[in-house]
């Protein structure tokens, strides 16, 4: 996996910050936003799960997202949906976007989420098992994805759906022990890039690729030639909890927004969410 630290290509992108609850760890998130314009946050799903009987409070906090919540059939999917949206609201509390309790999520034509009334901030959300991951940026666009690093993806059937022809050749030349970690890395990067450009459900993984690990990353065409420039940053991180995180950030040249964020004073969230009794 790429090593922690700033990206060598594109906007700076630092390793994800673990927040242990609604108070612990957010200072690092603020620091990353002030210095880089981007922050990645990961946390436990259990810390953001509401009590099932707290329906009125959930409905109030989800706002227009409530109908989308009701359309989810599986109870565990509903829990992840609520927890993720509450984490996003809390994370938005570090940005100058107004009262986070009143923020609502909107969705673009392709289902890409955004913060209503807060166009200067882009967001992305992912979950894997018992973990939540949020990306925030004021530079332009962001996409994040996470997978278990030991998830079994290797095999000809899977790799043909994940890799470009050039990546398949590179994969075949790797030692057997490195192939599955490489596939997990490529998948998270491609999911993150698809989310960032709002084409997650329409972009085939075989139509674009990435270079080898340990080198400056950019999107490649199927034949392995470069397809993006220095306006994009791509990183993967291996977290201590065993998850692989992929992130894609696009710098649209909004330097003024980042300066305004620092000037207005990004700060730790002042919104603690619903009353403590509403949480497990």
C-alpha positions as a Markdown table, in Angstrom:
| # | Residue | x | y | z |
|---|---|---|---|---|
| 1 | Unk | 0.0 | 0.0 | 0.0 |
| 2 | Unk | 1.1 | 3.6 | -0.5 |
| 3 | Unk | 2.9 | 5.0 | 2.5 |
| 4 | Unk | 1.3 | 7.6 | 4.8 |
| 5 | Unk | 2.1 | 11.2 | 4.1 |
| 6 | Unk | 1.2 | 13.8 | 1.5 |
| 7 | Unk | 0.5 | 12.7 | -2.1 |
| 8 | Unk | 3.4 | 13.2 | -4.6 |
| 9 | Unk | 0.9 | 14.0 | -7.4 |
| 10 | Unk | -2.2 | 16.2 | -7.2 |
| 11 | Unk | -3.6 | 17.9 | -4.1 |
| 12 | Unk | -2.2 | 16.7 | -0.7 |
| 13 | Unk | -4.0 | 13.8 | 0.8 |
| 14 | Unk | -3.1 | 12.5 | 4.2 |
| 15 | Unk | -3.9 | 9.2 | 6.0 |
| 16 | Unk | -7.4 | 8.7 | 7.5 |
| 17 | Unk | -8.0 | 10.0 | 11.0 |
| 18 | Unk | -9.7 | 7.6 | 13.4 |
| 19 | Unk | -12.4 | 9.4 | 15.6 |
| 20 | Unk | -13.3 | 7.3 | 18.6 |
| 21 | Unk | -16.5 | 9.2 | 19.5 |
| 22 | Unk | -18.1 | 12.6 | 19.0 |
| 23 | Unk | -15.3 | 14.4 | 20.8 |
| 24 | Unk | -12.0 | 12.4 | 20.3 |
| 25 | Unk | -9.9 | 12.8 | 17.2 |
| 26 | Unk | -11.6 | 15.7 | 15.5 |
| 27 | Unk | -8.6 | 18.1 | 16.1 |
| 28 | Unk | -6.6 | 16.1 | 13.5 |
| 29 | Unk | -9.6 | 16.4 | 11.0 |
| 30 | Unk | -9.6 | 20.2 | 11.5 |
| 31 | Unk | -5.8 | 20.4 | 11.0 |
| 32 | Unk | -6.0 | 18.3 | 7.7 |
| 33 | Unk | -8.8 | 20.5 | 6.4 |
| 34 | Unk | -6.9 | 23.7 | 7.2 |
| 35 | Unk | -3.6 | 22.6 | 5.8 |
| 36 | Unk | -4.7 | 20.3 | 2.9 |
| 37 | Unk | -8.3 | 21.2 | 2.1 |
| 38 | Unk | -9.1 | 17.5 | 2.5 |
| 39 | Unk | -9.7 | 15.1 | 5.4 |
| 40 | Unk | -10.5 | 11.4 | 5.6 |
| 41 | Unk | -12.3 | 10.1 | 8.7 |
| 42 | Unk | -12.9 | 6.5 | 9.9 |
| 43 | Unk | -14.8 | 5.3 | 12.9 |
| 44 | Unk | -16.8 | 2.4 | 14.3 |
| 45 | Unk | -20.3 | 1.8 | 13.0 |
| 46 | Unk | -21.5 | 0.9 | 16.6 |
| 47 | Unk | -20.7 | 4.4 | 17.8 |
| 48 | Unk | -23.2 | 6.0 | 15.4 |
| 49 | Unk | -26.1 | 3.5 | 15.6 |
| 50 | Unk | -29.4 | 4.9 | 17.0 |
| 51 | Unk | -31.8 | 2.9 | 19.1 |
| 52 | Unk | -34.4 | 1.3 | 17.0 |
| 53 | Unk | -37.3 | 2.9 | 19.0 |
| 54 | Unk | -36.0 | 6.4 | 18.4 |
| 55 | Unk | -37.9 | 6.8 | 15.1 |
| 56 | Unk | -39.1 | 10.4 | 15.6 |
| 57 | Unk | -35.6 | 11.6 | 16.2 |
| 58 | Unk | -34.2 | 9.7 | 13.3 |
| 59 | Unk | -36.9 | 11.1 | 11.0 |
| 60 | Unk | -36.2 | 14.7 | 12.1 |
| 61 | Unk | -32.4 | 14.3 | 11.6 |
| 62 | Unk | -32.6 | 12.6 | 8.2 |
| 63 | Unk | -35.1 | 15.2 | 6.8 |
| 64 | Unk | -35.7 | 14.6 | 3.1 |
| 65 | Unk | -33.5 | 11.5 | 3.3 |
| 66 | Unk | -36.2 | 9.7 | 5.4 |
| 67 | Unk | -38.1 | 8.4 | 2.4 |
| 68 | Unk | -34.8 | 6.9 | 1.0 |
| 69 | Unk | -34.3 | 5.3 | 4.4 |
| 70 | Unk | -37.7 | 3.6 | 4.4 |
| 71 | Unk | -37.0 | 2.2 | 0.9 |
| 72 | Unk | -34.2 | 0.1 | 2.4 |
| 73 | Unk | -35.5 | -3.5 | 3.0 |
| 74 | Unk | -32.8 | -5.0 | 5.3 |
| 75 | Unk | -32.6 | -3.8 | 8.9 |
| 76 | Unk | -28.8 | -3.8 | 8.9 |
| 77 | Unk | -28.8 | -1.7 | 5.8 |
| 78 | Unk | -31.1 | 0.8 | 7.5 |
| 79 | Unk | -28.8 | 1.0 | 10.5 |
| 80 | Unk | -25.8 | 1.7 | 8.2 |
| 81 | Unk | -27.8 | 4.3 | 6.3 |
| 82 | Unk | -28.7 | 6.3 | 9.5 |
| 83 | Unk | -25.2 | 5.9 | 11.1 |
| 84 | Unk | -23.5 | 7.1 | 7.9 |
| 85 | Unk | -25.7 | 10.2 | 7.5 |
| 86 | Unk | -25.3 | 11.1 | 11.2 |
| 87 | Unk | -21.5 | 10.8 | 10.9 |
| 88 | Unk | -21.6 | 13.1 | 7.8 |
| 89 | Unk | -23.6 | 15.7 | 9.7 |
| 90 | Unk | -21.2 | 15.6 | 12.6 |
| 91 | Unk | -18.2 | 15.8 | 10.2 |
| 92 | Unk | -19.8 | 18.7 | 8.4 |
| 93 | Unk | -19.8 | 20.5 | 11.8 |
| 94 | Unk | -16.1 | 21.3 | 11.3 |
| 95 | Unk | -16.9 | 23.3 | 8.1 |
| 96 | Unk | -18.4 | 26.8 | 7.8 |
| 97 | Unk | -21.7 | 25.3 | 6.5 |
| 98 | Unk | -24.1 | 26.6 | 9.1 |
| 99 | Unk | -25.8 | 24.5 | 11.8 |
| 100 | Unk | -25.0 | 20.9 | 11.1 |
| 101 | Unk | -28.2 | 19.7 | 12.6 |
| 102 | Unk | -30.1 | 21.5 | 9.8 |
| 103 | Unk | -27.9 | 20.2 | 7.0 |
| 104 | Unk | -29.6 | 17.8 | 4.6 |
| 105 | Unk | -28.2 | 15.5 | 2.0 |
| 106 | Unk | -29.2 | 15.8 | -1.6 |
| 107 | Unk | -28.5 | 13.4 | -4.5 |
| 108 | Unk | -27.4 | 14.1 | -8.0 |
| 109 | Unk | -28.8 | 12.3 | -11.1 |
| 110 | Unk | -26.4 | 9.4 | -10.6 |
| 111 | Unk | -27.1 | 9.1 | -6.9 |
| 112 | Unk | -24.0 | 11.0 | -5.8 |
| 113 | Unk | -24.6 | 12.6 | -2.3 |
| 114 | Unk | -24.0 | 16.3 | -1.6 |
| 115 | Unk | -24.7 | 18.7 | 1.2 |
| 116 | Unk | -27.6 | 21.0 | 0.4 |
| 117 | Unk | -26.7 | 24.7 | 0.7 |
| 118 | Unk | -23.0 | 23.9 | 1.1 |
| 119 | Unk | -21.6 | 23.8 | -2.4 |
| 120 | Unk | -18.0 | 24.7 | -1.3 |
| 121 | Unk | -17.7 | 21.3 | 0.4 |
| 122 | Unk | -17.7 | 17.9 | -1.3 |
| 123 | Unk | -18.4 | 14.6 | 0.5 |
| 124 | Unk | -18.1 | 10.9 | 0.1 |
| 125 | Unk | -19.1 | 8.0 | 2.3 |
| 126 | Unk | -18.2 | 4.3 | 2.4 |
| 127 | Unk | -18.7 | 1.4 | 4.8 |
| 128 | Unk | -17.2 | -2.0 | 5.2 |
| 129 | Unk | -18.4 | -4.4 | 7.9 |
| 130 | Unk | -18.3 | -2.5 | 11.2 |
| 131 | Unk | -16.4 | 0.6 | 9.9 |
| 132 | Unk | -17.6 | 3.9 | 8.4 |
| 133 | Unk | -15.4 | 6.1 | 6.2 |
| 134 | Unk | -16.1 | 9.7 | 5.3 |
| 135 | Unk | -14.2 | 12.0 | 2.9 |
| 136 | Unk | -14.4 | 15.8 | 3.0 |
| 137 | Unk | -12.8 | 18.3 | 0.7 |
| 138 | Unk | -12.9 | 22.0 | -0.2 |
| 139 | Unk | -10.6 | 21.6 | -3.3 |
| 140 | Unk | -13.2 | 20.1 | -5.7 |
| 141 | Unk | -14.3 | 16.5 | -5.8 |
| 142 | Unk | -13.7 | 13.5 | -3.5 |
| 143 | Unk | -14.5 | 9.8 | -3.6 |
| 144 | Unk | -13.6 | 7.2 | -0.9 |
| 145 | Unk | -14.0 | 3.4 | -0.6 |
| 146 | Unk | -13.0 | 0.8 | 1.9 |
| 147 | Unk | -12.7 | -3.0 | 1.8 |
| 148 | Unk | -11.3 | -5.7 | 4.1 |
| 149 | Unk | -7.7 | -6.0 | 3.0 |
| 150 | Unk | -7.9 | -9.8 | 3.2 |
| 151 | Unk | -11.1 | -10.0 | 1.1 |
| 152 | Unk | -10.6 | -12.8 | -1.4 |
| 153 | Unk | -10.7 | -11.4 | -4.9 |
| 154 | Unk | -8.0 | -13.3 | -6.8 |
| 155 | Unk | -9.0 | -15.6 | -9.6 |
| 156 | Unk | -9.5 | -15.3 | -13.3 |
| 157 | Unk | -13.3 | -14.6 | -13.0 |
| 158 | Unk | -12.9 | -11.7 | -10.7 |
| 159 | Unk | -9.7 | -10.2 | -12.1 |
| 160 | Unk | -11.2 | -9.9 | -15.6 |
| 161 | Unk | -14.0 | -7.7 | -14.2 |
| 162 | Unk | -11.7 | -5.6 | -12.1 |
| 163 | Unk | -8.6 | -5.1 | -14.3 |
| 164 | Unk | -7.8 | -3.5 | -17.7 |
| 165 | Unk | -5.8 | -5.7 | -20.2 |
| 166 | Unk | -2.6 | -3.9 | -19.1 |
| 167 | Unk | -3.4 | -4.6 | -15.4 |
| 168 | Unk | -4.0 | -8.3 | -16.1 |
| 169 | Unk | -0.6 | -8.6 | -17.6 |
| 170 | Unk | 1.0 | -6.8 | -14.6 |
| 171 | Unk | -1.0 | -8.9 | -12.2 |
| 172 | Unk | 0.1 | -12.2 | -13.8 |
| 173 | Unk | 3.8 | -11.1 | -13.4 |
| 174 | Unk | 3.4 | -10.7 | -9.6 |
| 175 | Unk | 4.1 | -13.4 | -7.1 |
| 176 | Unk | 1.0 | -15.3 | -6.1 |
| 177 | Unk | 1.0 | -13.8 | -2.5 |
| 178 | Unk | 0.8 | -10.3 | -3.9 |
| 179 | Unk | -2.0 | -10.7 | -6.4 |
| 180 | Unk | -5.0 | -10.6 | -4.0 |
| 181 | Unk | -3.7 | -7.5 | -2.1 |
| 182 | Unk | -3.1 | -5.8 | -5.5 |
| 183 | Unk | -6.7 | -6.6 | -6.6 |
| 184 | Unk | -8.2 | -5.2 | -3.4 |
| 185 | Unk | -6.1 | -2.0 | -3.8 |
| 186 | Unk | -7.2 | -1.6 | -7.5 |
| 187 | Unk | -10.8 | -2.2 | -6.6 |
| 188 | Unk | -10.9 | 0.4 | -3.8 |
| 189 | Unk | -9.1 | 3.0 | -6.0 |
| 190 | Unk | -11.6 | 2.4 | -8.9 |
| 191 | Unk | -14.6 | 2.6 | -6.6 |
| 192 | Unk | -13.3 | 5.9 | -5.1 |
| 193 | Unk | -12.6 | 7.4 | -8.6 |
| 194 | Unk | -16.1 | 6.4 | -9.8 |
| 195 | Unk | -17.7 | 8.0 | -6.7 |
| 196 | Unk | -15.7 | 11.2 | -7.2 |
| 197 | Unk | -16.8 | 11.7 | -10.8 |
| 198 | Unk | -20.4 | 10.5 | -10.1 |
| 199 | Unk | -20.1 | 7.5 | -12.4 |
| 200 | Unk | -19.8 | 4.7 | -9.9 |
| 201 | Unk | -22.6 | 2.6 | -11.4 |
| 202 | Unk | -21.8 | 3.3 | -15.0 |
| 203 | Unk | -18.0 | 3.2 | -15.3 |
| 204 | Unk | -16.6 | -0.2 | -16.0 |
| 205 | Unk | -13.5 | -1.1 | -14.1 |
| 206 | Unk | -12.0 | -2.6 | -17.3 |
| 207 | Unk | -12.1 | 0.9 | -19.0 |
| 208 | Unk | -9.5 | 2.6 | -16.7 |
| 209 | Unk | -6.7 | 1.5 | -14.5 |
| 210 | Unk | -3.9 | 2.5 | -12.1 |
| 211 | Unk | -0.2 | 2.1 | -12.1 |
| 212 | Unk | 1.9 | -0.1 | -9.7 |
| 213 | Unk | 1.9 | 0.5 | -5.9 |
| 214 | Unk | 4.7 | 2.6 | -4.4 |
| 215 | Unk | 4.8 | 5.1 | -7.3 |
| 216 | Unk | 2.9 | 8.4 | -8.0 |
| 217 | Unk | -0.6 | 7.3 | -9.1 |
| 218 | Unk | -2.8 | 8.6 | -11.9 |
| 219 | Unk | -5.6 | 7.1 | -13.9 |
| 220 | Unk | -4.4 | 5.0 | -16.9 |
| 221 | Unk | -6.1 | 4.1 | -20.1 |
| 222 | Unk | -6.7 | 0.3 | -20.8 |
| 223 | Unk | -3.3 | 0.1 | -22.6 |
| 224 | Unk | -1.5 | 1.6 | -19.5 |
| 225 | Unk | -0.9 | 5.1 | -20.8 |
| 226 | Unk | -1.6 | 8.1 | -18.5 |
| 227 | Unk | -5.2 | 9.4 | -18.6 |
| 228 | Unk | -5.1 | 12.1 | -15.9 |
| 229 | Unk | -2.8 | 14.9 | -14.8 |
| 230 | Unk | -1.6 | 16.6 | -11.6 |
| 231 | Unk | -5.1 | 17.8 | -10.8 |
| 232 | Unk | -6.0 | 14.4 | -9.3 |
| 233 | Unk | -4.6 | 12.6 | -6.2 |
| 234 | Unk | -5.0 | 8.9 | -5.6 |
| 235 | Unk | -4.0 | 7.1 | -2.5 |
| 236 | Unk | -4.5 | 3.8 | -0.7 |
| 237 | Unk | -4.0 | 3.2 | 3.0 |
| 238 | Unk | -3.9 | 0.0 | 5.1 |
| 239 | Unk | -5.5 | 0.8 | 8.4 |
| 240 | Unk | -4.6 | -1.0 | 11.7 |
| 241 | Unk | -8.0 | -2.6 | 11.8 |
| 242 | Unk | -7.3 | -4.5 | 8.6 |
| 243 | Unk | -9.2 | -2.4 | 6.1 |
| 244 | Unk | -7.9 | -1.0 | 2.8 |
| 245 | Unk | -9.0 | 2.6 | 2.1 |
| 246 | Unk | -8.9 | 4.1 | -1.3 |
| 247 | Unk | -9.3 | 7.9 | -1.9 |
| 248 | Unk | -9.5 | 10.0 | -5.1 |
| 249 | Unk | -9.4 | 13.9 | -4.8 |
| 250 | Unk | -9.8 | 16.3 | -7.7 |
| 251 | Unk | -8.4 | 19.9 | -7.4 |
| 252 | Unk | -10.7 | 22.2 | -9.2 |
| 253 | Unk | -8.6 | 25.3 | -8.3 |
| 254 | Unk | -10.8 | 26.5 | -5.4 |
| 255 | Unk | -7.9 | 27.9 | -3.5 |
| 256 | Unk | -10.1 | 30.7 | -2.3 |
| 257 | Unk | -12.4 | 28.3 | -0.6 |
| 258 | Unk | -9.6 | 26.7 | 1.4 |
| 259 | Unk | -8.3 | 30.1 | 2.4 |
| 260 | Unk | -11.8 | 31.1 | 3.5 |
| 261 | Unk | -12.1 | 27.9 | 5.5 |
| 262 | Unk | -8.9 | 28.6 | 7.4 |
| 263 | Unk | -10.0 | 32.2 | 7.9 |
| 264 | Unk | -13.5 | 31.4 | 9.1 |
| 265 | Unk | -11.9 | 28.9 | 11.4 |
| 266 | Unk | -12.6 | 25.2 | 10.9 |
| 267 | Unk | -13.2 | 23.8 | 14.4 |
| 268 | Unk | -14.1 | 20.7 | 16.2 |
| 269 | Unk | -17.9 | 19.9 | 15.8 |
| 270 | Unk | -20.1 | 21.7 | 18.2 |
| 271 | Unk | -23.0 | 19.5 | 17.4 |
| 272 | Unk | -23.2 | 16.3 | 19.5 |
| 273 | Unk | -26.1 | 14.7 | 17.6 |
| 274 | Unk | -29.2 | 13.5 | 19.5 |
| 275 | Unk | -29.2 | 13.1 | 23.2 |
| 276 | Unk | -26.8 | 10.4 | 24.5 |
| 277 | Unk | -29.7 | 8.2 | 25.6 |
| 278 | Unk | -30.6 | 7.9 | 21.9 |
| 279 | Unk | -27.4 | 6.0 | 21.2 |
| 280 | Unk | -26.2 | 2.5 | 22.0 |
